[in-house]
């Protein structure tokens, strides 16, 4: 833990709680957008944890998770260490309720960024320059894409023991082995020796209260494990480790009706759902090709042949 933390020229001393500005960005309308960063510091030394959300502007569940965490009395009075919280990273996409930036780019493919680059590239650069150097580890909150509902899960790289250790402390229902992708915050942070795990839960632009509650309690478990809070945190989930995954796709076009719940364990050959022809002529059963857990579902009722419907994860051998 550093004695003084400086973010974009703004200092935060031990024992202080401040909202600072990561940076200010000017749009073509002369409108200025700022990214607020909440910094809560104990006087006692300890780890520095980053909680970030809103990398994509329509991912509201993560934003609500961080809002709930930073308003807790025990978090506002940390026993040790520092919490850095960024509830909305992608302020411009959040403003429009969109996933991508105005130029069509995905912010989470813009890392490590460039000080003189595009809007997304500049945000990525500022996160890498001002936030990453002062943290020890972090959780980046996401949700499924359009109409994709992800069961609460934490994603990490199983080949890195420190990733597994963090994931087990967070203790989401599912822990998924997820390789790094080019241009992501998580991969660039790993290059700097700063493990950042990705929490996925729920669906874009729709509150999923189970996903929100699992995210909040996971944060409490993690902070409790590092003695950042003294409040009793909920006990560990019986987390399932997922090593492999596959998408089950539509075998015909029509109206899709799910027969299983998100998060359920299914056996090979189990009925997952049925696709009905809207004119009452044909119905096609969707059977599970493997034994595993439902980690995500497509809530789109009208599907075309080949569409991804159900995401199944298989346990670690």
N, C-alpha and C positions, 0 to 999 in steps of 0.2 A: 504494500500500500504506500502510495506516495504522500509525502507531507502536504504538498500543495498540488492540486490538479488544475491544469490550465487547458481550457477548451476555447479555441479561437480568440485568444487574448483575454479571456474571462477566467478569473481564478476562483477556486472553491477550496476553502481551508477545512481541516478536520473539524467536525461538529457543525458545519454549516449545511443548510439546504437552500439550493438556488435553482432557478430556472434560467438557463443561459441559451444563447442562440448559436446553433451550429454554423449557420451562415444565412445571408440574405440573397435572394435571387430575383432579378428583375425580368418581368415579362415584356412582351412587345407593346403592351398597353401602358407601360411605366408602373404597373402594379408590382409591388414588392412582396415576395413570399418569404417567410422565415420558418425555420425548423426549430421548434423549442426542444430543449434537452433538460430533463429534470435530474438534478444531482442531489442525492441524499447521502450525507457523510456522517459516520460516527467519529467520536474523538479517539476511539480505540482502533488500533491497526487490525486489518483483516483484508479479505479478498475484494476485488472490484468486479462487480457483476454488471453486465449489460443486458437489458431487456429492450428489444426493439420490435416494432410492428409497423404495419402500413407501408411495407415495401411496394406493395401493389395497392392502389387506391380503393379497391372494392373489398379488401380483406378486413372486414369490420370486427370479426371475433377477436383477433389479436389486439386490436386497439382497445377493446373493452376489457380484455384480460389485464393489460397494463394499467388502465384506468382504475380497475378494482384493486390492484396490488399497491399502487402508489398512494391510494387514499386510506390505507389501513394504518391504524395508530402504531402498531408494532413495527411497521416498515418505516414510518416517519421518525421513529426513534430507534434506529439500528443499534444493536449491541456492539457490533464491530464492522469494519469494512465500509464499502461504498457501493451504492446502487446508482447506476446511470440508466435512466429510462428515456426512450424515444418513442412515444406512443404513435406518432405519424411521421415516418421518414419521407414518404413521397407525398408532400403536401399538395402539389398541383393535381395529381391524379385523384387524390382523396377529394379535392374540391369538385371534381367532375364525376366522381364515382366510377372511374375507369381503371382498368388494370394497367394499361400502358401509358407512357408519357405522350404529350401532344404530338411528338414527331414519330410516334409508333414504336419507339424502343421500349424494351422491358428493362426497368431500372436494375433488376437483379441479373442482368447480363452485361452491365456497364463497368464492372469492377476490373482492375483497381482504379479506373477513372483517370481523368485528365483535367488539370486546373483550367485549361483553356478550351475544353471540349464542349460537347452538347450539354443540355440541362442535366440529363441523367449522369453523364460522365463527371460533371462538376460535383453533384451530390455524392457520388461514389468516392471521388477524390477527397472530399471533406470528411467523410466517415473514416476513410483510411488514414488521413493525416491527423485529425483531431480526436477521434474516439478510440480507434484500435490501440494506439500506443499506451493508453491509460487504463485499459481493462485487463483482467486475467482470463475471463471466459464469458460466454453469453448465450442467450436463447433468442432466436429470431422467430417471431410468430407469423404463421401463414395460414391460409385456408385453401380449400379446393378451388378449382377454377369455376367457370360458369356452369352451374347445375351439377357440379361434382361435389359430393358431400364426403369428406374424409373423416373416418372414425379417429378419435383423439390418439395421436401418435407422436413420438419423438424420433427424428431421423439423425443418424450419425454414421460414422465409418467404423465398423467393427474391428478393423485391423489396427486402430489406434486405441490403446487401453484407456487413455484419459477421456476419450469420447464415451466409451462404455461406462466408465465410472460416473461421469456427469449424468448420463442418461438414466442410470440406475438410481441416482439420488433424486432426480426429477420424478421418476417412476410413473410415466404415462402408461396407459393400458397396453399400448403396443410400442415396441422399440424396433425400428426398422433399419437394416443395413442399407445405407444410401451413399453411393459414390459421389465424389465431388463433380460439379459441373463447371465448365469454363465460364468465366465472367461473373461468378457469383460471389457475394459477400463472404459466404462460408469458406469457399476455397481460398480466396485471397487472405482471409484471416488465418487459415491453417498454415499458409506459407510463412506467416509471421509468428507462428507458435502460439496462436490464440484460438483455442477451440470454441467454435460457435455451433450449437446444435439448432436444428430447425424443428419447431413444433407445428404440426398441421392439425387442424380441427374444424369441422363444419364446412359451410358453403359460403361462397361470396355473397355479400349484400344481404345476409340473413343471419340473425343471431341464433346460435346453437348453444343453449344454456348448459348442456352437458359438456361440450367442448370448452366453453368459457370456464366452467367450474373446475374441470380437470386441469386447465392451464393455470388457474390461480393456485390451486392446491399443489400443483407441481412446483411452482415458484416458491411456495411456502416450505415445501420439503427441502428444496435445494438450499434456501437460505438458512433453514434450521440446521442442515447438515454441516454448514460452514460457520455455525454459531452467530450468524448475522442477526437472527431474531431468537428470542427466548420462548415465544409462544409455542405451545404444543401444536405441531403440524399433523395433518391427517396421516395415518399409517401408510406404508408403502402399498401400492397396487401389486397384485400378482402379475407383473408385466410379462408379456409374451415377446420373445425375440424372433423377429422375422428376418430370414436370411435371403429368401428368394421371393419373387412375386410374378404374377401374370394377370393380364386383363382378359376377361371373358367378353367376347364380342357377339353382336346380334347375328343370328343365323338367317334372319329374314327381316323385312321391313314391316312396321305396324305400330301397335300400341303395346308398350311394355309394362307388365305388372310384376313387381318384385314379390317373391315368396319368402324371403329371409330378411332378417334385420341386419343393419350395419353393425359390424363388430362381431357377428355370430361366427361360431366355428362350424364349418361345413365339411362333410366327407365327400370323397370322390363319388360322383354319380348322384348326389343330392339335387333335388329340384331347386333351382335358384329363382326362376320366374318363368313367365309365359308371354310370348308375343302374339297378340291377337290381330288378325286382319280387320280393319275398321268396318268391312262390309260383311262380316260374319262368316267368311268362307274358310279361313285357315287359322290354325293356332299352332305355334311351334314352342316346344318346351326348351328351356335353357338349363342344362345340367352342369354341375361343377366338374371340371376336368381334373381337379386335384383335391387333396385334403388340406385345409388351411383355415385362415380367418379372413372375413370380409374387412378390408381396410379402407374401402371407398366405393361409393355407388354413384351412378349417373341418374339424377332425378328427372331427366328429360323423358316425358311420357311417350312422345312420338319419336321413333327411332328408324334409322335406315340400316339395311344390311351392312354389316362390317363395323358399325358403331361400337365403341368401347362402353360396356354396360356395368361390369362389376370387377373391382380390383381385389384380387385374392393374394394374401401373403402366406408363405409356408414357413413353418418354424425352423429354427436353427437345428441342424442335425446334431 
